[in-house]
Amino acid sequence: MSSLRILSLPDGQIGGDIPSEIGKLVNLNLMILEGNLLTGEVPQEIFNISSLRVLSLMDNSLSGSLPSSSELSLPNLEEVHLSLNSLGGNVPQYISNYTNLIIFNAALNQLSGPIPMSLGNLKNLRSFAVSSNQLTGEPYHSKLSFLSALSNCQSLQTLDLGENPLHGSIPKSIKNFSSSLRTLLAQDSQIRGRIPEEMGFLKRLTFLALSNNNLVGNIPSSIGGLESLQRLYVDNNHLEGPIPNEICYLPNLGELVLWQNRISGSIPNCIGNLSSLQNFLLSSNNMTSIIPVSLWSLQELIFLNLSLNSFNGGLPLEIGKMRAMNSIDLSWNQLTGTIPSSIQELESLASLNLSGNSFQGLIPQSIGNLKGLDFLDLSHNELSGAIPKSMEGLRYLQNLNLSFNKLSGAIPNGGPFGNFSALSFIGNEALCGNAIFQVPRCKVNGKKSSRDKKLHLLYIMAPIVSAVLLVFVICLLRKHGNTGKKASVLVENPPGIDHPMISYRELCSATNNFSECNLLREGSFSSVYKGTLANGMDVVVKVLNLHIEGALKSFDVECEVFCKIRHRNLLKVISTCTNADLRALVLQYVPNGSLEKWLYSNNYNLGLHQ
């Protein structure tokens, strides 16, 4: 078919190699074979079709290197799409001879070696994308010299270099991109040094991503020159100093991501000028002072994370103006005062984390108006009073943590509260309610029944009797310690530990004597069983294999780690059970299986929000 001009077979599940005879189609303009199952190398003959304008082989399983001959000639080539394959070798020098080239995309391959300096000859190049390869800068150069060369491409709009070991710093010649560059992506690229002041010349830049590098120094004040910028990602670097006030000169900025640096000082008071801001992430820095009131006027803001800093002061009523807000995380700061009732105005709020501060007073009744809330963490504060009954109306609430406050009164029973465990409420000494929450039963009409009085006496006497028995058992063990026999003594939780005591006998009953029917998983160090406690709570019992060398040490380390961490995406520890023949962790049971199953099994799927 020598007159064929267009060969377009996308997404057709076509396998096998690309036949070299395809090079005989000397009149071909477009070759589109993307989204198939093609394997093998790219035939050299393709690069001799002088009429070819568009070559798209992306999203296949092609391997090997691109042809290396410098005699290949594609004078009309405008677009090359090779991404999502397994192509190796270097970026060929001869590509710089394709003077009509507009798009070169070879992302997500295994290309290596330096990015050719000669690419600067491509005057018509608009997009150069080579992310997720093993490409480097010029050897023995501390600066990324190829950027200086590419700045000669006066039509270049998109430069995607992310996830390559570039090993170098951004040269001052970056300012030469000022007339054209709109997108610069260089995240995860081992870039070091400072962000040059000359970056501020890129007046057309809309997206700058320098995340996960080794950048140092301050954010330059010249950042205010990026007047078209919409997204700025410089998170997970070693940046320090204050956020420059000039950031407020960026009227189109929608995403400002600065987390995991060493940025200090305060949020500029002019932050309210960024009326388009939707995503502001500043967690894990060294920020201090109060949060400026102007921040709460950003009505387009959707995601706010200021956690793990040292912000102080309180939350104003103005927080209710942020009607578009989906997620607020102000955890682990030094915030004080009360939670404002105006929080009820945040109608779109799905996640609220105020943990690890010094908030006082009541949990506002108005929090029950946040009908879309699915995550609420108010733990580790100084909140007092009752848990609002209005929270029973939060039907989408899946994660609740009110632990380690000064709350009192009855734990609500309705709505989502039937799905929570005792860990949501531990560390509050005056709560009462359902036994599943490991709290005393609430008094009826303020009068104690005869049964309640007996229970109260039991609460007083039980620890005394237990202590006497424990001393007696220890004495016996010391007296008979040399008999060579193991004493199977149950070691329960010491005084002051908030986790409930669960005996070995109860674990046996809960797991049908650790039967195979209850076995969920078996590993080298432990076996995991499902069980149901006497109070109806489903649990997971992780039993250590004591015959494995190093198992005891592993168990101790695991217990130590679990004592120190609490996170909504980690299983909650309910208790431990230990005797001479057993080491067991009692964990929260989550019924929906493993994450792996939901990601990779054909019968399961997760929605975008999930």
Buried (B, 14 or more C-beta within 10 A) or exposed (E): EEEBEEBEEEEEEBEEEBEEEBBBBEEBBBBBBBBBEBBBBBBBBBBBBBBBBBBBBBBBEBBBBBBEEEEBBBEBBBBBBBBBBEBBBBBBEBBBBBEBBBBBBBBBBBBBBBBBBBBBBBEBBBBBBBBBBEBBBBEEBEBBBBBBBBBBBEEBBBBBBBBBBBBBBBBBBBBBBBEBBBBBBBBBBBBBBBBBBBBBBBEBBBBBBBBBBBBBBBBBBBBBBBBBBBBBBBBBBEBBBBBBBBBBBBEBBBBBBBBBBEBBBBBBEBBBBBEBBBBBBBBBBEBBEEBBBBBBBBEBBBBBBBBBBBBBBBBBEBBBBBEBBBBBBBBBBEBBBBBBBBBBBBEBBBBBBBBBBBBBEBBBBBBBBBEBBBBBBBBBBEBBBBBBBBBBBBEEBEBBBBBBBBBBBBBBEEBBBEEBBBBBBBBBEEBBBBEBBBBBBEEEEEEEEEEBEEBEEEEEEEEEEEEEEEEEEEEEEEEEEEEEEEEEEBEBBEEEEBBBBBEBEBBBBBBBEBEEEBBEEEEEBBBBBBBBBEEEBEBBBBBBBEEEEEBEEBBEEBBEEBEEEBEEEEBBBBBBBBBEEBBBBBBBBEEEEEEEEBEEEEEEEEEEEE
